[in-house]
């Protein structure tokens, strides 16, 4: 449960109370403030009520320049609310609002010093793990790799029709992958290549299982965020699908093993497409969409266009894997 706190002119008080009653909020009360012309209203809501109430409040307060809406987390409330069994069957599984998703995902898709430093460190660690054939080190690199944020931001931007967020996510993701590739090429030039490393050679082959892993990673990421579950382990899954192939590609290019680099590049392409496609479909299935009708139309067009592009791209890649495995598995 959370508290939606609204600071607005007193003339909105009855309308806010009606919104709370119509959406069956758990509780509604006012708080006295210093400014007599403005009232502070608090509405206690369940997860499945938040989005509808927030949308109604935003629509009502759109013309007010002094209104403010704040969402406050609640650790516990007494007496404890008993949920009716018949109601739990029809509740939405999406427990995170559009605004909370945006705030969480957008800040993890920013291109800043911390993001680049984490990419640099995780690339060094994964390159050492691949060259030394040490799976524990490879897994350790996945924990610090920040690759989940840009991919989820790209999918959320598509779902909301937010081109600014999509462009920001694209720049951040491209910068991260570019840095990982350049750094791994340099490591491949100066570090002797271990051609017997199983961890390294695994990333030069592409199979249908690779696409399945990436699809599951993208879908799990969206599900964890929209349900309010921790996404740390999901971030590791996405990093597993993206960082090792990128590092392997760079290491092979740096060592002059261009044929093996082709396989790693193809694996990376399949995983990038699959992760983004699954994330986009996940937001679509979870019903994440803009508030206004015009924004919904714009987002619908964006979602359809990008989904078709990703589906066609993934289908072409999978057909190459299925009908021409020798093109990929060239070791």
LOMI-814901 format. One record per atom (N, C-alpha, C, O): x negated, y negated, z negated. Coordinates in steps of 0.2 Angstrom, whole numbers, plus 5000, padded with zeros to 4 digits. Each point is the difference from the previous one (the first is absolute). Layout:
XYZ;...
This chain:
499650065000;500449945000;499649945000;499450004998;500949945005;499649945000;500549944998;500650015001;499149944998;500449944998;499949955006;499549985002;501150005001;499949945005;500249944997;500649994998;498949965002;500149944996;500149955006;499649995004;500949974995;500249955005;500049934996;500449994995;499349965008;500049934998;500349965005;499749995006;500949984993;500449975005;500449954997;500150004994;500249955010;500549954998;500650044996;500250055002;500149914994;500550034996;500650025004;500450044999;499749925007;500550015005;500150085002;500550025003;498950014997;499950075003;500250054995;500050065001;500149924993;500150054994;500650055001;499950065000;500749925002;500550045001;499950055006;500150065000;499649915006;499850055005;499550054999;500150065002;499449924993;499550054998;500350064996;499950065000;500649924996;500450044996;500450055004;500050064999;500349915006;500450055005;499650055003;500250055001;499249935001;499550045004;499850064995;500050065002;499949924992;499850054995;500650054999;499850065000;500849924999;500550044999;500250045006;500150065000;499949925006;500150035006;499550065001;500250055003;499249944995;499550055001;499950044994;499550045000;500949964995;500050044994;499450004997;499750054998;500049895001;499449994996;500150024993;500650004997;498950024999;500050034994;500249944995;500450014995;499349935006;500249954995;499849935003;499750005005;500649954992;500049935003;500049954994;500550014996;499049955004;500049954995;499749945002;499550005004;500649944993;499749945001;499549984994;500150024995;499449945007;499549984995;500049925001;499949975005;500150004989;500049935000;499349975002;499550034998;500549925005;499349975003;500049934998;500549974998;498950005003;499949934999;500449955004;500249954998;499850085009;500449965005;500750015000;500250065001;500349904996;500750015000;500350025007;500550035000;499249945005;500350005007;499950075003;500350025004;499250024993;499850065003;500150064994;499949984994;500450075008;500150064996;499550065001;499850015006;500050024989;499650065001;500550064999;500350014994;499850045011;500450054999;499650075001;499550005004;500650054992;499750065000;500550065002;500550004996;499350045008;500450065002;499650065000;499550015003;500750034993;499750074999;500350055005;500650015000;499050025004;500250045005;499650075001;499550004997;500850045006;499750075001;499649995007;500249965004;499450094997;499649995006;500450005007;499949965004;500750084996;500450005006;500449945001;500349995005;499749974990;500449945000;499649935002;500349955002;499150064997;499549945001;500149975007;500149945001;499850105004;500049975007;500649965002;500049955003;500650084995;500749975002;500049944996;500349955003;499650054991;500049934996;499549955002;500249945001;499250085001;499549955002;500349975007;499949945001;500350105003;500349985007;500549954999;500049955003;500550064992;500649964999;499749934997;500349955002;499350064993;499749944997;499649955005;500149945000;499550095004;499749975005;500449965005;499949945002;500750105000;500549975005;500349944996;500249955004;500050064990;500449944997;499549944998;500349955001;499150064998;499549954998;499649975005;499649964999;500650065008;499649985005;500049935001;499549975003;501049994995;500049935001;499849964994;500049945000;499750094995;499849974994;499250005000;499750055001;500049894999;499349995000;499750014993;499450004999;501050004996;499750004993;500150074996;499850014995;500650045009;500150064997;499450055000;499549995004;500550054991;499450055000;500350074998;500450004995;499350055008;500250074998;499450044998;499550005004;500550034990;499450044998;500350074998;500550004996;499150055006;500150074998;499550024994;499449995001;500950034993;499650014995;500150084998;500550024999;498950015000;500150074999;500250014992;499949964996;500450105003;500350024994;499750074998;500150045003;499649964991;499750064998;500650054997;500050065001;500449914995;500550044997;500649954998;499949944998;500750095002;500649964997;500450044996;500150065001;500249924994;500450034995;500749974999;500049945000;500550095000;500150085000;499850035007;500149965005;499750104995;499850035007;500750015004;500550024997;499449965009;500650015005;500050075002;499550035002;501150004998;500150075002;500350005007;500549975001;499250065004;500250005006;500550065001;499950054998;500649935006;500550055002;499850055005;499749985005;500450084994;499850055005;500249995007;499650015004;501049974997;500349995007;499749945003;499950005006;499849954990;499749945003;499350025002;499849975005;499950074992;499350015002;499950045006;499549995003;501050045000;500050035006;500049965006;499750015005;500649934994;500049955006;499549944999;500149965005;499550044991;499549954999;499550005005;499850055002;500049895000;499450005005;499450024996;499949984995;499650055009;499450024998;499549945000;499550004997;500749945006;499649955001;500049964993;500549964999;499050044997;500149964993;499549945000;500049974995;499750015011;499649945000;500449965006;500150025005;499949914993;500449965004;499549985006;499450015000;500949965005;499649975006;499549954998;499450005002;500849964993;499549944998;499450034996;499449985000;500850074996;499450044996;499650045004;499450004999;500850035006;499650035005;499649965004;499450015000;500849935002;499649955004;499549984995;499449995002;500749994992;499549974996;499550054998;499449985000;500850094999;499550054999;499550015006;499450014999;500950005007;499750025006;499649945003;499450025002;500849924998;499749955003;499349984996;499549995004;500550024990;499449984996;499450055001;499449995000;500850075002;499650065002;499750005007;499750045002;500649915002;499850005007;499749935002;499949985005;499849994989;499649945001;499350015002;499750044997;500149925008;499350015002;499549964996;500049945001;499750084994;499649964995;499450044998;499950065003;499749914993;499450034998;500050074997;499650045001;500949964995;500150074996;500250055005;499750064999;500749935005;500250055005;499450035004;499950065001;499749895002;499450025004;499550034996;499750055002;500249934992;499550034995;500250084999;499650045000;501149974999;500250074998;500050045007;499850064999;500349915007;499950045006;499250025001;499950055001;499749904997;499350015001;499850064995;499650045002;500649954992;499850054995;500250075002;499750054999;501049955002;500350075002;499750035006;499950065001;499949905004;499650025006;499450034998;499850065003;499849914993;499350024998;500150074997;499650055001;500949954994;500150064996;500250065005;499850064999;500749935005;500350055004;499450035005;500050055002;499649905001;499550025004;499550054997;499850045003;500049944991;499550044996;500450074999;499650055001;501049954997;500450064999;500050055006;499950065000;500249915006;500050035006;499450035002;499950065002;499549904998;499450025002;499750054995;499650055002;500649954991;499750054996;500550064999;499950044996;500749965007;500450055000;500350014993;500150064998;500149894999;500250004993;500749975000;500249945000;500350114999;500749985000;500249964994;500449965001;499350054993;500149954995;499949935001;500349964998;499150035005;499849935002;500549975005;500249944999;500050105006;500549985005;500749984996;500349955002;499950094994;500649984996;499949944996;500549964999;498950034998;499949944996;500149945004;500249954998;499550055008;500149945005;500749995001;500249945001;500250115000;500849995001;500349964995;500549965001;499350054992;500349964995;499949935000;500449964998;499050015005;499949935000;500149975007;500049945000;500250105005;500149975006;500749975000;500550034999;499549905004;500649964999;500450005007;500349955002;499850115001;500350005007;500850015000;500349995005;499950024989;500850015000;500349935001;500550005004;499349954993;500349945000;500249975007;500549995002;499050005003;500149985006;500550045004;500449975004;499650094996;500450055004;500749994997;500550005004;499650004990;500749994997;500349935002;500649995001;498949964999;500249935001;500249995007;500549975002;499250075003;500250005007;500750035001;500449975003;499750094993;500750035001;500549954997;500650005002;499349974992;500549964997;500149945004;500649985000;498949995003;500149945004;500550025006;500449965002;499550105001;500450025005;500750014998;500549985003;499650054991;500750014997;500449944999;500649995000;499049954998;500349944998;500049955006;500249944999;499450085006;500049955006;499549944998;500149955003;499450074993;499649944997;499350015004;499650034999;500449935006;499450005005;499449974996;499450035002;500749934994;499449974996;499750064996;499450015000;501050034996;499750054996;499750065005;499550024998;500849995007;499750055005;499449985003;499550045000;500449895001;499349985003;499550004994;499450025002;500849964992;499550004995;499850074998;499450014999;501150045002;499850074999;499550035005;499650034999;500649955007;499650025006;499349974999;499550045001;500449904997;499349975000;499650044994;499450015001;501050004993;499750034995;499850075001;499450024999;501050025004;499950075002;499450005005;499650044999;500449925006;499550005005;499349984997;499550035002;500549924994;499449984997;499750064996;499450015000;501050024996;499850064996;499750055004;499550034998;500950005007;499850055004;499449985004;499550045001;500449905001;499449985004;499450004995;499550025002;500649954992;499450004995;499850074999;499450025000;501150034999;499850074998;499650035006;499650044999;500749945007;499650035006;499349985001;499650035001;500349904999;499449975001;499550034994;499450015002;500849994992;499650024995;499850075001;499450024998;501150035004;499850075000;499650015006;499650045000;500449925006;499550005005;499349994998;499650035002;500349914994;499449994997;499750054996;499450025000;501050014996;499850064996;499850065004;499550034999;500949985006;499850055005;499449995004;499650055001;500249895000;499449995003;499450014996;499550035002;500549954991;499450014996;500150064995;499550014997;501050025003;500150064995;500050065005;500450015004;499250044994;500050075005;500650034999;500350014995;500050015011;500650035001;500050074998;499650045003;500849984993;500150074998;500550045004;500650004998;499250035007;500550035005;500350064997;500450035003;499450004991;500350064997;500549984995;500350044997;499849895002;500549984995;500750025002;500249985005;500150064991;500750025001;500549945000;500449995004;499549974991;500449944999;499949955006;500549975002;498950035001;499949965006;500450025006;500349975003;499550104998;500350035006;500750015000;500450005005;499950004989;500850015000;500349945003;500650005002;499149944997;500349945003;499949995007;500149945003;499650105001;499950005007;500550045004;499950005006;500550034990;500550055003;500749974999;500149974994;500450035011;500649984999;500550055001;500050045005;500549974990;500550055001;500749974998;500049954998;500550095003;500749984998;500049994993;500449964997;499250084999;500049994993;499849934997;500249974995;499350005010;499849934998;500649955001;500049964995;500450055010;500549955001;500550014994;500349954998;499950125000;500450014995;499849974993;500449974996;498950035003;499849974994;500149935000;500249974995;499649995010;500149935001;500849984999;500149954997;500350095006;500749985000;500350014993;500349964997;499450094999;500250014993;499849954996;500349974995;499150005006;499749954996;500349935001;500249974995;500050025011;500449935001;500750014997;500249954997;500150105004;500750014997;500050004992;500449974997;499150065001;499950014992;499949934997;500249984995;499449985009;499849934998;500649964999;500149964995;500450045010;500649965000;500450024994;500349964997;499850115003;500450034995;499849984993;500449984995;499050025004;499749984993;500149934998;500249984994;499849985011;500149934999;500749984999;500249964995;500250075009;500749985000;500450034994;500549984997;499250075000;500350044994;499749974994;500250024994;499349945006;499749974994;499450054997;499849984995;500050075009;499550054997;499349975002;499949965004;499650064992;499349985001;499850025007;500150055002;499549915001;499850015007;499350015001;499750005005;499950014989;499350015000;499850075004;499649995004;500750064994;499950065003;500250005008;499650035004;500949944997;500249995007;499549965004;499850025006;499949934991;499549965003;499450055002;499649995005;500250064990;499550045002;500150045006;499650025004;501150014996;500250045006;499949965007;499750025005;500549914995;499949965006;499349995001;499850005006;499849994989;499249995001;499750075003;499649995004;500750064994;499750075002;500150005008;499650035004;501049954998;500250005007;499649955004;499950015006;499949934991;499749955005;499249994999;499750005005;500150004989;499349984999;499550055002;499549985003;500550094995;499650045002;499950015008;499450005002;501150005002;500050005007;499649945003;499650005004;500549944993;499749945002;499250004998;499649985004;500350054990;499350004998;499650055005;499549995002;500950074999;499750055004;499849985007;499550015003;501049955000;499949975007;499449965000;499650005004;500349954991;499449964999;499450044999;499549985004;500550074992;499450044999;499850035006;499450005002;501050035002;499950045006;499749955006;499650015003;500749934997;499849955005;499349984998;499649995004;500349994990;499349984997;499550065002;499449985001;500850084998;499550055002;499950025007;499750055002;500749925002;500050025007;500450065002;500050025006;500550004990;500450065001;500749985003;500550004996;499549975010;500649975003;500550055001;500649984999;499350085002;500650055001;500350014994;500650015000;499150004995;500350014993;500349944998;500550004996;499249945006;500449944998;500649995003;500549974998;499650065008;500750005004;500550034996;500649984999;499250084998;500550044996;500249964994;500650004998;498949974998;500249964995;500449945001;500549984997;499449995009;500449945002;500750025002;500549974998;499650095005;500650025001;500450024994;500649994999;499150044996;500350024994;500249934996;500650004998;499049955002;500249944997;500649975004;500449974996;499650035010;500649975004;500650044998;500549964999;499550105001;500650044998;500249984993;500649994999;499050014996;500149984993;500349935000;500549994996;499249965007;500349935000;500750005002;500449974997;499750065009;500750005003;500550034995;500549984999;499350084999;500450044996;500249974993;500650004998;498949974999;500149974993;500549945001;500549994996;499449975009;500449945002;500750025002;500549974998;499650085006;500650025002;500450034994;500649984999;499150064997;500450034994;500249944995;500550004998;499049955001;500249954996;500649965003;500449984996;499650005010;500549965003;500750044999;500549974998;499550105004;500650044999;500250004993;500650004999;498950004997;500250014992;500449944998;500550004997;499349945005;500349944998;500749995003;500549984997;499550055010;500750005003;500550044996;500649994999;499250075000;500450054996;500249984993;500650014998;498949954999;500249984993;500449935000;500249984995;500050005011;500449945001;499749944998;500449954998;499050045003;499649944999;500149955006;499850025005;500649934994;500149955005;500149934998;500149994994;499949965010;500149934998;500749994997;500450045000;499649894997;500749994997;500549975005;500650025000;499249935004;500549975004;500150045007;499650045002;500949945001;500250045006;499549995006;499850045003;500049894998;499549995005;499450034999;499750035005;500049974989;499450044998;500150075001;499550035002;501150004997;500150075001;499950025007;499750055002;500649915003;500050015007;499349995002;499850055004;499849914994;499349995002;499650064997;499650035004;500549994990;499650064998;500250065003;499650045001;501149975001;500250065004;499650005006;499850065002;500249895002;499750005006;499250025000;499750035003;500049944991;499350014999;499950074998;499550045003;500949994993;500050074998;500150055006;499650055000;500949945004;500150045006;499450005004;499750055003;500049894999;499549995005;499450044997;499750045004;500149944990;499350034998;500150084998;499550035001;501149994997;500150074999;499950045007;499750055000;500649925005;500050045006;499250005003;499850055002;499949894997;499350005002;499650054996;499650045003;500549974990;499650044996;500250085002;499550045000;501149975001;500250075002;499750025006;499850065001;500349905004;499750015007;499250024999;499850045003;499949914993;499350015000;499850064996;499550045002;500849984993;499950064996;500250065004;499650055000;500949955004;500250065005;499450015005;499950065001;499949895002;499450005005;499450044996;499750045003;500149934991;499550034997;500150074998;499550045001;501149984997;500150074998;500050055006;499850055000;500449925006;500050045006;499350015002;499950065003;499749894996;499350025002;499750054995;499650045003;500649964991;499750054995;500350075002;499650055000;501049955002;500350075001;499850035007;499850065000;500149905005;499950025007;499350005002;499750045004;499949924992;499349995002;499650004994;499649954998;500450114998;499650004993;499249995002;499749984995;500150055011;499350005001;499749925001;499449994999;501149975002;499849935001;499849974993;499649954999;500750074996;499949984993;499550044996;499549974998;500650105003;499650044996;499450025004;499950055003;499649904998;499450015004;499450024997;499549995003;500550034991;499450024997;499950085001;499550034998;
